[in-house]
Amino acid sequence: MALDALALDFTICLETPDLEHRILELTDHAFGPGRFVKTAERLRENSHVIPDLSFVAMRGETVIGSVRMWPIFVHNFNANTYEPLAFLGPIVVDDAHRGLGIGKALISACVEAAFGKGLRAVLLVGSQSYFKPFGFDKAQNITLPGPVDPNRLLIRYSQPDIAFAGKVCPENAQVI
Ligand SMILES: CC(C)(COP(=O)(O)OP(=O)(O)OC[C@H]1O[C@@H](n2cnc3c(N)ncnc32)[C@H](O)[C@@H]1OP(=O)(O)O)[C@@H](O)C(=O)NCCC(=O)NCCS
């Protein structure tokens, strides 16, 4: 699948395994090794990207942007429900290609794909100033497996009348 990005010389495509090296290179450059100690990483370690929800921006043969989505669920202990969600991140655009709408195109692609496959929310840890225009709001009553700035825990629901509450776990977690 490839959607042409309007009037710009890049395409948005699904991530493929051969691109992982370059994706990690972009991510390392943008975030450095400090990213591994963040709580968000607890939801990614020992897990796997969701292949049909993780996208790259390509300029010719070169990866110039990436957004990855990971399988998580919200365990509502009181209601004893398990809601599958997608955890968005990292999103990164190559330094030389920022401000061209590539980040926006990546977010649209992965969020639409997540809702298209029936997931009812996308969660992330990131800045409100960047993500609010894409429909993300502070996640209320949701906790992560570690400390996180509540102003940066953001969620976008597929419908306005949905609200989940509970503890977020990686897909492979053992819930007691
Ligand atoms: C954040 C990042 C992915 C944005 O990518 P980008 O391709 O430059 O973003 P876009 O060109 O699609 O910008 C979309 C909109 O967000 C705005 N924007 C861009 N970077 C922003 C930022 N850091 N904070 C707030 N708004 C921002 C743009 O002005 C644009 O607004 P507009 O639609 O009104 O013109 C890119 O700067 C990046 O890779 N940063 C380093 C990694 C990072 O911080 N990732 C996000 C973690 S929270």
Ligand as a Chemical Component Dictionary entry (heavy atoms), coordinates in Angstrom:
data_LIG
# 
_chem_comp.id                   LIG 
_chem_comp.type                 NON-POLYMER 
_chem_comp.pdbx_formal_charge   0 
_chem_comp.three_letter_code    LIG 
# 
loop_
_chem_comp_atom.comp_id 
_chem_comp_atom.atom_id 
_chem_comp_atom.alt_atom_id 
_chem_comp_atom.type_symbol 
_chem_comp_atom.charge 
_chem_comp_atom.model_Cartn_x 
_chem_comp_atom.model_Cartn_y 
_chem_comp_atom.model_Cartn_z 
_chem_comp_atom.pdbx_ordinal 
LIG C1  C1  C 0 7.846  15.935 15.875 1  
LIG C2  C2  C 0 8.189  15.581 14.407 2  
LIG C3  C3  C 0 7.883  14.094 14.182 3  
LIG C4  C4  C 0 7.289  16.446 13.508 4  
LIG O1  O1  O 0 7.487  16.023 12.178 5  
LIG P1  P1  P 0 7.291  17.057 10.969 6  
LIG O2  O2  O 0 7.238  16.282 9.706  7  
LIG O3  O3  O 0 8.299  18.136 11.068 8  
LIG O4  O4  O 0 5.854  17.654 11.339 9  
LIG P2  P2  P 0 4.802  18.260 10.307 10 
LIG O5  O5  O 0 5.543  19.039 9.247  11 
LIG O6  O6  O 0 3.880  17.202 9.845  12 
LIG O7  O7  O 0 4.019  19.265 11.252 13 
LIG C5  C5  C 0 2.631  19.155 11.462 14 
LIG C6  C6  C 0 2.202  20.319 12.321 15 
LIG O8  O8  O 0 2.845  20.229 13.610 16 
LIG C7  C7  C 0 3.588  21.429 13.871 17 
LIG N1  N1  N 0 4.815  21.004 14.588 18 
LIG C8  C8  C 0 5.914  20.427 14.059 19 
LIG N2  N2  N 0 6.795  20.115 15.034 20 
LIG C9  C9  C 0 6.212  20.505 16.208 21 
LIG C10 C10 C 0 6.612  20.448 17.575 22 
LIG N3  N3  N 0 7.805  19.906 17.950 23 
LIG N4  N4  N 0 5.762  20.953 18.507 24 
LIG C11 C11 C 0 4.565  21.488 18.154 25 
LIG N5  N5  N 0 4.118  21.537 16.873 26 
LIG C12 C12 C 0 4.938  21.081 15.923 27 
LIG C13 C13 C 0 3.881  22.024 12.507 28 
LIG O9  O9  O 0 4.072  23.398 12.577 29 
LIG C14 C14 C 0 2.626  21.660 11.741 30 
LIG O10 O10 O 0 1.581  22.565 12.029 31 
LIG P3  P3  P 0 0.576  23.057 10.855 32 
LIG O11 O11 O 0 -0.148 21.823 10.380 33 
LIG O12 O12 O 0 -0.295 24.028 11.565 34 
LIG O13 O13 O 0 1.462  23.651 9.817  35 
LIG C15 C15 C 0 9.665  15.905 14.063 36 
LIG O14 O14 O 0 9.937  17.227 14.401 37 
LIG C16 C16 C 0 10.652 15.000 14.779 38 
LIG O15 O15 O 0 11.036 13.951 14.268 39 
LIG N6  N6  N 0 11.099 15.418 15.978 40 
LIG C17 C17 C 0 12.066 14.608 16.761 41 
LIG C18 C18 C 0 11.386 13.402 17.352 42 
LIG C19 C19 C 0 10.201 13.808 18.211 43 
LIG O16 O16 O 0 10.274 14.752 18.994 44 
LIG N7  N7  N 0 9.086  13.053 18.046 45 
LIG C20 C20 C 0 7.841  13.355 18.755 46 
LIG C21 C21 C 0 7.873  12.843 20.125 47 
LIG S1  S1  S 0 6.617  13.648 21.109 48 
# 
loop_
_chem_comp_bond.comp_id 
_chem_comp_bond.atom_id_1 
_chem_comp_bond.atom_id_2 
_chem_comp_bond.value_order 
_chem_comp_bond.pdbx_ordinal 
LIG C1  C2  SING 1  
LIG C2  C3  SING 2  
LIG C2  C4  SING 3  
LIG C2  C15 SING 4  
LIG C4  O1  SING 5  
LIG O1  P1  SING 6  
LIG P1  O2  DOUB 7  
LIG P1  O3  SING 8  
LIG P1  O4  SING 9  
LIG O4  P2  SING 10 
LIG P2  O5  DOUB 11 
LIG P2  O6  SING 12 
LIG P2  O7  SING 13 
LIG O7  C5  SING 14 
LIG C5  C6  SING 15 
LIG C6  O8  SING 16 
LIG C6  C14 SING 17 
LIG O8  C7  SING 18 
LIG C7  N1  SING 19 
LIG C7  C13 SING 20 
LIG N1  C8  SING 21 
LIG N1  C12 SING 22 
LIG C8  N2  DOUB 23 
LIG N2  C9  SING 24 
LIG C9  C10 SING 25 
LIG C9  C12 DOUB 26 
LIG C10 N3  SING 27 
LIG C10 N4  DOUB 28 
LIG N4  C11 SING 29 
LIG C11 N5  DOUB 30 
LIG N5  C12 SING 31 
LIG C13 O9  SING 32 
LIG C13 C14 SING 33 
LIG C14 O10 SING 34 
LIG O10 P3  SING 35 
LIG P3  O11 DOUB 36 
LIG P3  O12 SING 37 
LIG P3  O13 SING 38 
LIG C15 O14 SING 39 
LIG C15 C16 SING 40 
LIG C16 O15 DOUB 41 
LIG C16 N6  SING 42 
LIG N6  C17 SING 43 
LIG C17 C18 SING 44 
LIG C18 C19 SING 45 
LIG C19 O16 DOUB 46 
LIG C19 N7  SING 47 
LIG N7  C20 SING 48 
LIG C20 C21 SING 49 
LIG C21 S1  SING 50 
# 
